[in-house]
């Protein structure tokens, strides 16, 4: 695992993928798009539905959009 800070910032810090410096954000070391997940260098598993499993056993629930907010084709 990498020695840089974790991919999940502390409260009040910029989120990964936003304006966080590149040396702070973890990068993908194993990609499995056919299965819907990626392993980051800090040990976090990130799923395509935006959920995460963290190395400390923590879980981040997926951030889903309510169905009413989705546009439908006519």
PDB file with one MODEL, atoms N, CA, C and O in Angstrom:
MODEL        1
ATOM      1  N   UNK A   1       0.834  -1.183   0.000  1.00  0.00           N
ATOM      2  CA  UNK A   1       0.000   0.000   0.000  1.00  0.00           C
ATOM      3  C   UNK A   1       0.878   1.245   0.000  1.00  0.00           C
ATOM      4  O   UNK A   1       2.025   1.225   0.446  1.00  0.00           O
ATOM      5  N   UNK A   2       0.312   2.313  -0.507  1.00  0.00           N
ATOM      6  CA  UNK A   2       1.039   3.586  -0.561  1.00  0.00           C
ATOM      7  C   UNK A   2       1.142   4.213   0.820  1.00  0.00           C
ATOM      8  O   UNK A   2       0.359   3.914   1.722  1.00  0.00           O
ATOM      9  N   UNK A   3       2.109   5.071   0.958  1.00  0.00           N
ATOM     10  CA  UNK A   3       2.320   5.746   2.234  1.00  0.00           C
ATOM     11  C   UNK A   3       1.670   7.116   2.292  1.00  0.00           C
ATOM     12  O   UNK A   3       1.710   7.771   3.333  1.00  0.00           O
ATOM     13  N   UNK A   4       1.065   7.568   1.179  1.00  0.00           N
ATOM     14  CA  UNK A   4       0.400   8.872   1.217  1.00  0.00           C
ATOM     15  C   UNK A   4      -0.908   8.768   1.981  1.00  0.00           C
ATOM     16  O   UNK A   4      -1.348   7.681   2.356  1.00  0.00           O
ATOM     17  N   UNK A   5      -1.522   9.931   2.203  1.00  0.00           N
ATOM     18  CA  UNK A   5      -2.778   9.951   2.940  1.00  0.00           C
ATOM     19  C   UNK A   5      -3.847   9.162   2.212  1.00  0.00           C
ATOM     20  O   UNK A   5      -3.786   8.959   0.999  1.00  0.00           O
ATOM     21  N   UNK A   6      -4.807   8.732   2.969  1.00  0.00           N
ATOM     22  CA  UNK A   6      -5.904   7.920   2.476  1.00  0.00           C
ATOM     23  C   UNK A   6      -6.696   8.624   1.384  1.00  0.00           C
ATOM     24  O   UNK A   6      -6.619   9.844   1.242  1.00  0.00           O
ATOM     25  N   UNK A   7      -7.467   7.843   0.602  1.00  0.00           N
ATOM     26  CA  UNK A   7      -8.284   8.408  -0.467  1.00  0.00           C
ATOM     27  C   UNK A   7      -9.502   9.111   0.077  1.00  0.00           C
ATOM     28  O   UNK A   7     -10.136   9.881  -0.645  1.00  0.00           O
ATOM     29  N   UNK A   8      -9.854   8.871   1.333  1.00  0.00           N
ATOM     30  CA  UNK A   8     -11.015   9.543   1.904  1.00  0.00           C
ATOM     31  C   UNK A   8     -10.534  10.613   2.867  1.00  0.00           C
ATOM     32  O   UNK A   8      -9.952  10.309   3.908  1.00  0.00           O
ATOM     33  N   UNK A   9     -10.782  11.885   2.509  1.00  0.00           N
ATOM     34  CA  UNK A   9     -10.263  12.990   3.317  1.00  0.00           C
ATOM     35  C   UNK A   9     -11.024  13.163   4.611  1.00  0.00           C
ATOM     36  O   UNK A   9     -12.140  12.666   4.763  1.00  0.00           O
ATOM     37  N   UNK A  10     -10.414  13.871   5.540  1.00  0.00           N
ATOM     38  CA  UNK A  10     -11.084  14.196   6.795  1.00  0.00           C
ATOM     39  C   UNK A  10     -12.196  15.190   6.519  1.00  0.00           C
ATOM     40  O   UNK A  10     -12.206  15.848   5.478  1.00  0.00           O
ATOM     41  N   UNK A  11     -13.126  15.297   7.446  1.00  0.00           N
ATOM     42  CA  UNK A  11     -14.231  16.233   7.287  1.00  0.00           C
ATOM     43  C   UNK A  11     -13.692  17.630   7.057  1.00  0.00           C
ATOM     44  O   UNK A  11     -12.783  18.079   7.755  1.00  0.00           O
ATOM     45  N   UNK A  12     -14.253  18.308   6.081  1.00  0.00           N
ATOM     46  CA  UNK A  12     -13.820  19.658   5.769  1.00  0.00           C
ATOM     47  C   UNK A  12     -12.701  19.730   4.748  1.00  0.00           C
ATOM     48  O   UNK A  12     -12.378  20.819   4.272  1.00  0.00           O
ATOM     49  N   UNK A  13     -12.104  18.603   4.400  1.00  0.00           N
ATOM     50  CA  UNK A  13     -11.049  18.589   3.393  1.00  0.00           C
ATOM     51  C   UNK A  13     -11.669  18.413   2.013  1.00  0.00           C
ATOM     52  O   UNK A  13     -12.792  17.921   1.896  1.00  0.00           O
ATOM     53  N   UNK A  14     -10.947  18.812   0.966  1.00  0.00           N
ATOM     54  CA  UNK A  14     -11.497  18.611  -0.376  1.00  0.00           C
ATOM     55  C   UNK A  14     -11.610  17.128  -0.694  1.00  0.00           C
ATOM     56  O   UNK A  14     -10.751  16.334  -0.311  1.00  0.00           O
ATOM     57  N   UNK A  15     -12.655  16.769  -1.386  1.00  0.00           N
ATOM     58  CA  UNK A  15     -12.886  15.367  -1.750  1.00  0.00           C
ATOM     59  C   UNK A  15     -11.963  14.953  -2.878  1.00  0.00           C
ATOM     60  O   UNK A  15     -11.486  15.793  -3.641  1.00  0.00           O
ATOM     61  N   UNK A  16     -11.712  13.652  -2.982  1.00  0.00           N
ATOM     62  CA  UNK A  16     -10.907  13.112  -4.065  1.00  0.00           C
ATOM     63  C   UNK A  16     -11.636  13.393  -5.371  1.00  0.00           C
ATOM     64  O   UNK A  16     -12.856  13.250  -5.447  1.00  0.00           O
ATOM     65  N   UNK A  17     -10.899  13.789  -6.390  1.00  0.00           N
ATOM     66  CA  UNK A  17     -11.501  14.087  -7.665  1.00  0.00           C
ATOM     67  C   UNK A  17     -11.907  15.541  -7.792  1.00  0.00           C
ATOM     68  O   UNK A  17     -12.256  15.996  -8.881  1.00  0.00           O
ATOM     69  N   UNK A  18     -11.864  16.277  -6.687  1.00  0.00           N
ATOM     70  CA  UNK A  18     -12.203  17.690  -6.766  1.00  0.00           C
ATOM     71  C   UNK A  18     -10.928  18.474  -7.005  1.00  0.00           C
ATOM     72  O   UNK A  18     -10.215  18.218  -7.976  1.00  0.00           O
ATOM     73  N   UNK A  19     -10.633  19.421  -6.138  1.00  0.00           N
ATOM     74  CA  UNK A  19      -9.426  20.221  -6.312  1.00  0.00           C
ATOM     75  C   UNK A  19      -8.294  19.729  -5.416  1.00  0.00           C
ATOM     76  O   UNK A  19      -7.347  20.473  -5.157  1.00  0.00           O
ATOM     77  N   UNK A  20      -8.376  18.490  -4.939  1.00  0.00           N
ATOM     78  CA  UNK A  20      -7.326  17.942  -4.079  1.00  0.00           C
ATOM     79  C   UNK A  20      -6.034  17.781  -4.876  1.00  0.00           C
ATOM     80  O   UNK A  20      -6.070  17.397  -6.045  1.00  0.00           O
ATOM     81  N   UNK A  21      -4.892  18.074  -4.251  1.00  0.00           N
ATOM     82  CA  UNK A  21      -3.621  17.891  -4.955  1.00  0.00           C
ATOM     83  C   UNK A  21      -3.431  16.433  -5.370  1.00  0.00           C
ATOM     84  O   UNK A  21      -3.883  15.525  -4.672  1.00  0.00           O
ATOM     85  N   UNK A  22      -2.769  16.207  -6.496  1.00  0.00           N
ATOM     86  CA  UNK A  22      -2.591  14.849  -7.013  1.00  0.00           C
ATOM     87  C   UNK A  22      -1.839  13.940  -6.040  1.00  0.00           C
ATOM     88  O   UNK A  22      -2.095  12.736  -6.012  1.00  0.00           O
ATOM     89  N   UNK A  23      -0.920  14.486  -5.243  1.00  0.00           N
ATOM     90  CA  UNK A  23      -0.149  13.634  -4.342  1.00  0.00           C
ATOM     91  C   UNK A  23      -0.965  13.194  -3.127  1.00  0.00           C
ATOM     92  O   UNK A  23      -0.496  12.373  -2.339  1.00  0.00           O
ATOM     93  N   UNK A  24      -2.177  13.725  -2.964  1.00  0.00           N
ATOM     94  CA  UNK A  24      -3.037  13.338  -1.853  1.00  0.00           C
ATOM     95  C   UNK A  24      -3.967  12.209  -2.276  1.00  0.00           C
ATOM     96  O   UNK A  24      -4.260  11.320  -1.476  1.00  0.00           O
ATOM     97  N   UNK A  25      -4.433  12.230  -3.515  1.00  0.00           N
ATOM     98  CA  UNK A  25      -5.429  11.278  -3.993  1.00  0.00           C
ATOM     99  C   UNK A  25      -4.790   9.917  -4.286  1.00  0.00           C
ATOM    100  O   UNK A  25      -3.710   9.829  -4.871  1.00  0.00           O
ATOM    101  N   UNK A  26      -5.486   8.867  -3.866  1.00  0.00           N
ATOM    102  CA  UNK A  26      -5.033   7.515  -4.175  1.00  0.00           C
ATOM    103  C   UNK A  26      -5.323   7.213  -5.644  1.00  0.00           C
ATOM    104  O   UNK A  26      -6.232   7.799  -6.232  1.00  0.00           O
ATOM    105  N   UNK A  27      -4.561   6.311  -6.230  1.00  0.00           N
ATOM    106  CA  UNK A  27      -4.767   5.952  -7.631  1.00  0.00           C
ATOM    107  C   UNK A  27      -5.126   4.472  -7.747  1.00  0.00           C
ATOM    108  O   UNK A  27      -4.889   3.687  -6.829  1.00  0.00           O
ATOM    109  N   UNK A  28      -5.695   4.113  -8.881  1.00  0.00           N
ATOM    110  CA  UNK A  28      -6.134   2.738  -9.140  1.00  0.00           C
ATOM    111  C   UNK A  28      -4.914   1.858  -9.389  1.00  0.00           C
ATOM    112  O   UNK A  28      -4.057   2.186 -10.210  1.00  0.00           O
ATOM    113  N   UNK A  29      -4.843   0.723  -8.664  1.00  0.00           N
ATOM    114  CA  UNK A  29      -3.759  -0.234  -8.895  1.00  0.00           C
ATOM    115  C   UNK A  29      -4.280  -1.518  -9.526  1.00  0.00           C
ATOM    116  O   UNK A  29      -3.502  -2.274 -10.108  1.00  0.00           O
ATOM    117  N   UNK A  30      -5.574  -1.776  -9.423  1.00  0.00           N
ATOM    118  CA  UNK A  30      -6.188  -2.936 -10.068  1.00  0.00           C
ATOM    119  C   UNK A  30      -7.597  -2.548 -10.493  1.00  0.00           C
ATOM    120  O   UNK A  30      -8.448  -2.250  -9.655  1.00  0.00           O
ATOM    121  N   UNK A  31      -7.835  -2.554 -11.802  1.00  0.00           N
ATOM    122  CA  UNK A  31      -9.145  -2.185 -12.337  1.00  0.00           C
ATOM    123  C   UNK A  31      -9.885  -3.435 -12.800  1.00  0.00           C
ATOM    124  O   UNK A  31      -9.320  -4.276 -13.499  1.00  0.00           O
ATOM    125  N   UNK A  32     -11.137  -3.550 -12.411  1.00  0.00           N
ATOM    126  CA  UNK A  32     -11.983  -4.667 -12.818  1.00  0.00           C
ATOM    127  C   UNK A  32     -13.341  -4.131 -13.272  1.00  0.00           C
ATOM    128  O   UNK A  32     -14.354  -4.381 -12.619  1.00  0.00           O
ATOM    129  N   UNK A  33     -13.368  -3.390 -14.397  1.00  0.00           N
ATOM    130  CA  UNK A  33     -14.617  -2.789 -14.859  1.00  0.00           C
ATOM    131  C   UNK A  33     -15.690  -3.827 -15.191  1.00  0.00           C
ATOM    132  O   UNK A  33     -16.882  -3.544 -15.072  1.00  0.00           O
ATOM    133  N   UNK A  34     -15.278  -5.015 -15.602  1.00  0.00           N
ATOM    134  CA  UNK A  34     -16.255  -6.064 -15.908  1.00  0.00           C
ATOM    135  C   UNK A  34     -16.986  -6.541 -14.658  1.00  0.00           C
ATOM    136  O   UNK A  34     -18.082  -7.095 -14.751  1.00  0.00           O
ATOM    137  N   UNK A  35     -16.385  -6.329 -13.491  1.00  0.00           N
ATOM    138  CA  UNK A  35     -17.007  -6.697 -12.220  1.00  0.00           C
ATOM    139  C   UNK A  35     -17.522  -5.483 -11.462  1.00  0.00           C
ATOM    140  O   UNK A  35     -18.216  -5.630 -10.456  1.00  0.00           O
ATOM    141  N   UNK A  36     -17.189  -4.283 -11.933  1.00  0.00           N
ATOM    142  CA  UNK A  36     -17.720  -3.068 -11.342  1.00  0.00           C
ATOM    143  C   UNK A  36     -16.968  -2.522 -10.140  1.00  0.00           C
ATOM    144  O   UNK A  36     -17.567  -1.852  -9.299  1.00  0.00           O
ATOM    145  N   UNK A  37     -15.655  -2.794 -10.036  1.00  0.00           N
ATOM    146  CA  UNK A  37     -14.892  -2.266  -8.904  1.00  0.00           C
ATOM    147  C   UNK A  37     -13.440  -2.014  -9.275  1.00  0.00           C
ATOM    148  O   UNK A  37     -12.919  -2.562 -10.246  1.00  0.00           O
ATOM    149  N   UNK A  38     -12.800  -1.165  -8.469  1.00  0.00           N
ATOM    150  CA  UNK A  38     -11.378  -0.842  -8.612  1.00  0.00           C
ATOM    151  C   UNK A  38     -10.726  -0.859  -7.238  1.00  0.00           C
ATOM    152  O   UNK A  38     -11.337  -0.465  -6.244  1.00  0.00           O
ATOM    153  N   UNK A  39      -9.482  -1.317  -7.192  1.00  0.00           N
ATOM    154  CA  UNK A  39      -8.694  -1.297  -5.965  1.00  0.00           C
ATOM    155  C   UNK A  39      -7.753  -0.115  -6.030  1.00  0.00           C
ATOM    156  O   UNK A  39      -6.994   0.029  -6.988  1.00  0.00           O
ATOM    157  N   UNK A  40      -7.799   0.742  -5.003  1.00  0.00           N
ATOM    158  CA  UNK A  40      -6.911   1.898  -4.940  1.00  0.00           C
ATOM    159  C   UNK A  40      -5.638   1.527  -4.182  1.00  0.00           C
ATOM    160  O   UNK A  40      -5.612   0.546  -3.439  1.00  0.00           O
ATOM    161  N   UNK A  41      -4.589   2.315  -4.377  1.00  0.00           N
ATOM    162  CA  UNK A  41      -3.290   2.011  -3.782  1.00  0.00           C
ATOM    163  C   UNK A  41      -3.301   2.068  -2.261  1.00  0.00           C
ATOM    164  O   UNK A  41      -2.400   1.525  -1.621  1.00  0.00           O
ATOM    165  N   UNK A  42      -4.309   2.717  -1.665  1.00  0.00           N
ATOM    166  CA  UNK A  42      -4.376   2.769  -0.204  1.00  0.00           C
ATOM    167  C   UNK A  42      -5.211   1.636   0.382  1.00  0.00           C
ATOM    168  O   UNK A  42      -5.458   1.601   1.587  1.00  0.00           O
ATOM    169  N   UNK A  43      -5.645   0.708  -0.475  1.00  0.00           N
ATOM    170  CA  UNK A  43      -6.403  -0.449  -0.010  1.00  0.00           C
ATOM    171  C   UNK A  43      -7.914  -0.290  -0.077  1.00  0.00           C
ATOM    172  O   UNK A  43      -8.643  -1.223   0.261  1.00  0.00           O
ATOM    173  N   UNK A  44      -8.398   0.866  -0.503  1.00  0.00           N
ATOM    174  CA  UNK A  44      -9.834   1.102  -0.632  1.00  0.00           C
ATOM    175  C   UNK A  44     -10.347   0.430  -1.901  1.00  0.00           C
ATOM    176  O   UNK A  44      -9.696   0.485  -2.944  1.00  0.00           O
ATOM    177  N   UNK A  45     -11.515  -0.204  -1.812  1.00  0.00           N
ATOM    178  CA  UNK A  45     -12.181  -0.768  -2.986  1.00  0.00           C
ATOM    179  C   UNK A  45     -13.332   0.171  -3.319  1.00  0.00           C
ATOM    180  O   UNK A  45     -14.200   0.421  -2.482  1.00  0.00           O
ATOM    181  N   UNK A  46     -13.336   0.694  -4.551  1.00  0.00           N
ATOM    182  CA  UNK A  46     -14.349   1.628  -5.000  1.00  0.00           C
ATOM    183  C   UNK A  46     -15.220   0.921  -6.030  1.00  0.00           C
ATOM    184  O   UNK A  46     -14.712   0.331  -6.984  1.00  0.00           O
ATOM    185  N   UNK A  47     -16.538   0.983  -5.833  1.00  0.00           N
ATOM    186  CA  UNK A  47     -17.487   0.328  -6.729  1.00  0.00           C
ATOM    187  C   UNK A  47     -18.075   1.323  -7.715  1.00  0.00           C
ATOM    188  O   UNK A  47     -18.127   2.520  -7.434  1.00  0.00           O
ATOM    189  N   UNK A  48     -18.520   0.832  -8.876  1.00  0.00           N
ATOM    190  CA  UNK A  48     -19.099   1.683  -9.910  1.00  0.00           C
ATOM    191  C   UNK A  48     -20.335   2.430  -9.441  1.00  0.00           C
ATOM    192  O   UNK A  48     -20.654   3.487  -9.987  1.00  0.00           O
ATOM    193  N   UNK A  49     -21.042   1.908  -8.442  1.00  0.00           N
ATOM    194  CA  UNK A  49     -22.247   2.592  -7.940  1.00  0.00           C
ATOM    195  C   UNK A  49     -21.886   3.648  -6.909  1.00  0.00           C
ATOM    196  O   UNK A  49     -22.777   4.163  -6.233  1.00  0.00           O
ATOM    197  N   UNK A  50     -20.618   3.987  -6.768  1.00  0.00           N
ATOM    198  CA  UNK A  50     -20.035   4.990  -5.878  1.00  0.00           C
ATOM    199  C   UNK A  50     -19.893   4.527  -4.434  1.00  0.00           C
ATOM    200  O   UNK A  50     -19.497   5.326  -3.585  1.00  0.00           O
ATOM    201  N   UNK A  51     -20.192   3.295  -4.127  1.00  0.00           N
ATOM    202  CA  UNK A  51     -19.951   2.767  -2.791  1.00  0.00           C
ATOM    203  C   UNK A  51     -18.477   2.445  -2.617  1.00  0.00           C
ATOM    204  O   UNK A  51     -17.743   2.296  -3.594  1.00  0.00           O
ATOM    205  N   UNK A  52     -18.045   2.337  -1.352  1.00  0.00           N
ATOM    206  CA  UNK A  52     -16.637   2.023  -1.057  1.00  0.00           C
ATOM    207  C   UNK A  52     -16.522   1.082   0.127  1.00  0.00           C
ATOM    208  O   UNK A  52     -17.350   1.099   1.037  1.00  0.00           O
ATOM    209  N   UNK A  53     -15.480   0.259   0.101  1.00  0.00           N
ATOM    210  CA  UNK A  53     -15.042  -0.512   1.264  1.00  0.00           C
ATOM    211  C   UNK A  53     -13.657   0.022   1.601  1.00  0.00           C
ATOM    212  O   UNK A  53     -12.759   0.013   0.759  1.00  0.00           O
ATOM    213  N   UNK A  54     -13.488   0.484   2.824  1.00  0.00           N
ATOM    214  CA  UNK A  54     -12.215   1.070   3.247  1.00  0.00           C
ATOM    215  C   UNK A  54     -11.348   0.040   3.954  1.00  0.00           C
ATOM    216  O   UNK A  54     -11.867  -0.939   4.489  1.00  0.00           O
ATOM    217  N   UNK A  55     -10.040   0.244   3.964  1.00  0.00           N
ATOM    218  CA  UNK A  55      -9.122  -0.715   4.565  1.00  0.00           C
ATOM    219  C   UNK A  55      -9.370  -0.950   6.056  1.00  0.00           C
ATOM    220  O   UNK A  55      -9.037  -2.013   6.579  1.00  0.00           O
ATOM    221  N   UNK A  56      -9.950   0.035   6.740  1.00  0.00           N
ATOM    222  CA  UNK A  56     -10.226  -0.123   8.166  1.00  0.00           C
ATOM    223  C   UNK A  56     -11.543  -0.850   8.424  1.00  0.00           C
ATOM    224  O   UNK A  56     -11.962  -0.984   9.574  1.00  0.00           O
ATOM    225  N   UNK A  57     -12.201  -1.322   7.358  1.00  0.00           N
ATOM    226  CA  UNK A  57     -13.469  -2.037   7.483  1.00  0.00           C
ATOM    227  C   UNK A  57     -14.683  -1.139   7.353  1.00  0.00           C
ATOM    228  O   UNK A  57     -15.817  -1.617   7.384  1.00  0.00           O
ATOM    229  N   UNK A  58     -14.457   0.158   7.208  1.00  0.00           N
ATOM    230  CA  UNK A  58     -15.571   1.094   7.047  1.00  0.00           C
ATOM    231  C   UNK A  58     -16.247   0.928   5.696  1.00  0.00           C
ATOM    232  O   UNK A  58     -15.643   0.454   4.734  1.00  0.00           O
ATOM    233  N   UNK A  59     -17.492   1.323   5.645  1.00  0.00           N
ATOM    234  CA  UNK A  59     -18.286   1.222   4.424  1.00  0.00           C
ATOM    235  C   UNK A  59     -18.844   2.597   4.094  1.00  0.00           C
ATOM    236  O   UNK A  59     -19.314   3.312   4.979  1.00  0.00           O
ATOM    237  N   UNK A  60     -18.792   2.966   2.820  1.00  0.00           N
ATOM    238  CA  UNK A  60     -19.425   4.179   2.335  1.00  0.00           C
ATOM    239  C   UNK A  60     -20.560   3.734   1.428  1.00  0.00           C
ATOM    240  O   UNK A  60     -20.332   3.062   0.422  1.00  0.00           O
ATOM    241  N   UNK A  61     -21.786   4.108   1.786  1.00  0.00           N
ATOM    242  CA  UNK A  61     -22.951   3.719   1.001  1.00  0.00           C
ATOM    243  C   UNK A  61     -22.938   4.426  -0.354  1.00  0.00           C
ATOM    244  O   UNK A  61     -22.411   5.532  -0.470  1.00  0.00           O
ATOM    245  N   UNK A  62     -23.515   3.793  -1.377  1.00  0.00           N
ATOM    246  CA  UNK A  62     -23.595   4.434  -2.696  1.00  0.00           C
ATOM    247  C   UNK A  62     -24.395   5.730  -2.631  1.00  0.00           C
ATOM    248  O   UNK A  62     -25.321   5.863  -1.832  1.00  0.00           O
ATOM    249  N   UNK A  63     -24.028   6.673  -3.474  1.00  0.00           N
ATOM    250  CA  UNK A  63     -24.730   7.959  -3.565  1.00  0.00           C
ATOM    251  C   UNK A  63     -25.651   7.882  -4.768  1.00  0.00           C
ATOM    252  O   UNK A  63     -25.247   8.219  -5.882  1.00  0.00           O
ATOM    253  N   UNK A  64     -26.860   7.451  -4.561  1.00  0.00           N
ATOM    254  CA  UNK A  64     -27.795   7.241  -5.661  1.00  0.00           C
ATOM    255  C   UNK A  64     -28.734   8.428  -5.825  1.00  0.00           C
ATOM    256  O   UNK A  64     -29.114   9.083  -4.854  1.00  0.00           O
ATOM    257  N   UNK A  65     -29.097   8.688  -7.074  1.00  0.00           N
ATOM    258  CA  UNK A  65     -30.040   9.743  -7.402  1.00  0.00           C
ATOM    259  C   UNK A  65     -31.450   9.169  -7.280  1.00  0.00           C
ATOM    260  O   UNK A  65     -31.711   8.085  -7.801  1.00  0.00           O
ATOM    261  N   UNK A  66     -32.375   9.876  -6.597  1.00  0.00           N
ATOM    262  CA  UNK A  66     -33.758   9.385  -6.537  1.00  0.00           C
ATOM    263  C   UNK A  66     -34.339   9.219  -7.944  1.00  0.00           C
ATOM    264  O   UNK A  66     -34.070  10.038  -8.823  1.00  0.00           O
ATOM    265  N   UNK A  67     -35.119   8.184  -8.162  1.00  0.00           N
ATOM    266  CA  UNK A  67     -35.673   7.884  -9.468  1.00  0.00           C
ATOM    267  C   UNK A  67     -36.496   9.030 -10.022  1.00  0.00           C
ATOM    268  O   UNK A  67     -36.539   9.210 -11.239  1.00  0.00           O
ATOM    269  N   UNK A  68     -37.155   9.815  -9.172  1.00  0.00           N
ATOM    270  CA  UNK A  68     -37.960  10.935  -9.622  1.00  0.00           C
ATOM    271  C   UNK A  68     -37.125  12.024 -10.261  1.00  0.00           C
ATOM    272  O   UNK A  68     -37.646  12.813 -11.049  1.00  0.00           O
ATOM    273  N   UNK A  69     -35.827  12.087  -9.939  1.00  0.00           N
ATOM    274  CA  UNK A  69     -34.951  13.118 -10.474  1.00  0.00           C
ATOM    275  C   UNK A  69     -34.309  12.753 -11.788  1.00  0.00           C
ATOM    276  O   UNK A  69     -33.573  13.562 -12.352  1.00  0.00           O
ATOM    277  N   UNK A  70     -34.560  11.560 -12.297  1.00  0.00           N
ATOM    278  CA  UNK A  70     -33.966  11.122 -13.548  1.00  0.00           C
ATOM    279  C   UNK A  70     -34.830  11.539 -14.734  1.00  0.00           C
ATOM    280  O   UNK A  70     -36.058  11.493 -14.655  1.00  0.00           O
ATOM    281  N   UNK A  71     -34.205  11.939 -15.815  1.00  0.00           N
ATOM    282  CA  UNK A  71     -34.931  12.308 -17.028  1.00  0.00           C
ATOM    283  C   UNK A  71     -35.298  11.038 -17.796  1.00  0.00           C
ATOM    284  O   UNK A  71     -34.539  10.069 -17.834  1.00  0.00           O
ATOM    285  N   UNK A  72     -36.474  11.073 -18.398  1.00  0.00           N
ATOM    286  CA  UNK A  72     -36.927   9.931 -19.190  1.00  0.00           C
ATOM    287  C   UNK A  72     -37.076  10.363 -20.639  1.00  0.00           C
ATOM    288  O   UNK A  72     -37.533  11.470 -20.921  1.00  0.00           O
ATOM    289  N   UNK A  73     -36.688   9.480 -21.560  1.00  0.00           N
ATOM    290  CA  UNK A  73     -36.833   9.761 -22.982  1.00  0.00           C
ATOM    291  C   UNK A  73     -38.300   9.629 -23.376  1.00  0.00           C
ATOM    292  O   UNK A  73     -39.011   8.760 -22.872  1.00  0.00           O
ATOM    293  N   UNK A  74     -38.741  10.484 -24.267  1.00  0.00           N
ATOM    294  CA  UNK A  74     -40.149  10.441 -24.695  1.00  0.00           C
ATOM    295  C   UNK A  74     -40.326   9.502 -25.849  1.00  0.00           C
ATOM    296  O   UNK A  74     -41.441   9.336 -26.344  1.00  0.00           O
TER     297      UNK A  74
ENDMDL
END
